[in-house]
Amino acid sequence: MFRGTLWLGLIAILAVCPFHALHAGDEKSGDKKWQEAELKKLAGRWTTVRKEKEKDKVRTTQVDLEFADGKLSVTMNGSTYSAPPMVLVKQDKGPGRLDLGINPIYYSFVGEKLIVVGHILNRPFEGFDLSGEYKRSEQTK
């Protein structure tokens, strides 16, 4: 009885999968155009300056995000981290989402500024906090 139910479930899943695969190609072409448009908006170097107060000292850190060829590079304090290839996830409402395979990073454009919320890597002592307001940098590599 249990085996019969399992086989029936497997056959039902296999019957539905090809139908979904036929329509996936239609959605992908629209998604491809959307992704290309978003990558074009993100392309280039974005920069922000952070000021952190530690006891009586103020420490200034410049954070650069560089989007090129579907990848994100983060430069902070002279060290560069290259994130895994990013995947743009289309959101119906709200900010856009980048999936880097580790953590999602949310972004939105407000005028000429890029607002980012998220971080790379789960461990706070190893990761980069990317949250902040970035301006497009005139400087290029």
VOGU-3710 file (C-alpha; in Angstrom, 3 decimals, decimal comma):
1> mfrgtlwlgl> 0,000/0,000/0,000  2,755/2,445/0,972  4,816/1,600/-2,141  1,782/2,130/-4,331  1,267/5,597/-2,859  4,922/6,472/-3,411  4,781/5,364/-7,051  1,580/7,277/-7,615  3,192/10,414/-6,128  6,303/9,979/-8,303
11> iailavcpfh> 4,222/9,600/-11,461  2,200/12,706/-10,558  5,393/14,731/-10,060  6,853/13,535/-13,353  3,634/14,379/-15,148  3,680/17,983/-13,875  7,428/18,686/-14,365  7,525/18,722/-18,199  4,598/21,148/-18,295  6,439/23,553/-15,993
21> alhagdeksg> 9,638/23,192/-18,059  7,826/24,256/-21,238  6,771/27,565/-19,699  10,087/28,235/-17,941  11,691/29,314/-21,234  9,109/32,071/-21,711  9,780/33,516/-18,251  13,547/33,260/-18,666  13,629/35,530/-21,731  11,790/38,265/-19,796
31> dkkwqeaelk> 14,001/37,674/-16,767  17,112/37,863/-18,929  16,164/41,330/-20,206  15,348/42,477/-16,672  18,667/41,117/-15,344  20,657/42,818/-18,102  18,952/46,140/-17,334  19,649/45,783/-13,595  23,277/44,786/-14,191  23,701/47,855/-16,404
41> klagrwttvr> 22,376/50,073/-13,576  24,685/48,423/-11,026  27,775/48,322/-13,272  30,780/50,287/-12,166  32,270/51,337/-8,876  30,229/52,572/-5,923  31,868/54,050/-2,854  31,051/55,184/0,685  33,065/56,460/3,628  32,337/55,177/7,116
51> kekekdkvrt> 33,362/56,900/10,299  33,510/54,761/13,422  34,253/56,127/16,847  36,461/53,928/19,014  36,996/55,392/22,479  38,507/58,828/21,706  39,538/58,134/18,100  37,529/58,395/14,908  38,447/55,789/12,315  37,575/56,437/8,675
61> tqvdlefadg> 37,071/53,503/6,329  36,367/53,690/2,608  34,271/50,852/1,175  34,169/50,286/-2,588  31,764/47,974/-4,386  32,605/47,129/-7,971  30,085/45,363/-10,182  31,591/43,951/-13,368  30,886/40,879/-15,519  28,185/39,607/-13,161
71> klsvtmngst> 30,538/39,624/-10,176  30,929/41,792/-7,114  34,268/42,886/-5,661  34,407/44,575/-2,268  37,442/46,677/-1,290  37,766/47,742/2,323  40,929/48,926/4,096  43,031/47,986/1,099  41,907/44,344/1,021  39,696/43,094/-1,792
81> ysappmvlvk> 37,128/40,327/-1,547  35,713/38,812/-4,735  32,284/37,382/-4,095  30,987/34,324/-5,955  29,023/35,051/-9,138  25,864/36,888/-8,232  22,322/36,028/-9,186  19,745/38,790/-9,393  16,390/37,756/-7,979  13,354/39,587/-9,260
91> qdkgpgrldl> 11,171/40,965/-6,503  7,549/41,840/-7,182  7,642/44,686/-4,674  10,368/46,347/-2,693  14,109/46,352/-3,214  16,074/44,146/-5,591  17,948/41,158/-4,236  21,394/39,792/-5,030  22,107/36,194/-4,114  25,790/35,457/-3,717
101> ginpiyysfv> 25,273/31,872/-2,574  25,834/32,820/1,063  23,574/35,666/2,119  21,084/37,736/0,201  21,968/41,392/-0,230  19,129/43,844/-0,798  19,603/46,984/-2,871  17,617/49,912/-4,138  18,292/53,084/-6,098  17,260/56,416/-4,599
111> geklivvghi> 18,101/59,175/-7,045  21,818/58,861/-7,797  22,508/56,742/-4,703  22,642/52,994/-4,206  21,239/51,802/-0,876  22,564/48,384/0,193  21,514/46,234/3,156  23,362/43,021/3,922  26,731/41,462/4,453  29,010/38,871/2,903
121> lnrpfegfdl> 29,820/35,748/4,901  28,013/34,588/8,018  30,830/35,141/10,486  30,978/38,775/11,608  34,721/38,687/12,266  35,429/37,451/8,727  32,705/39,146/6,733  32,110/42,567/5,260  29,117/44,597/6,357  27,910/46,224/3,145
131> sgeykrseqt> 24,942/48,146/4,546  25,006/51,798/3,671  24,459/54,534/1,140  26,845/54,465/-1,839  27,590/57,048/-4,522  28,879/56,217/-7,976  32,627/56,706/-7,989  34,350/58,734/-10,682  37,532/56,754/-10,131  37,964/53,562/-12,159
141> k> 40,558/50,845/-11,929
//
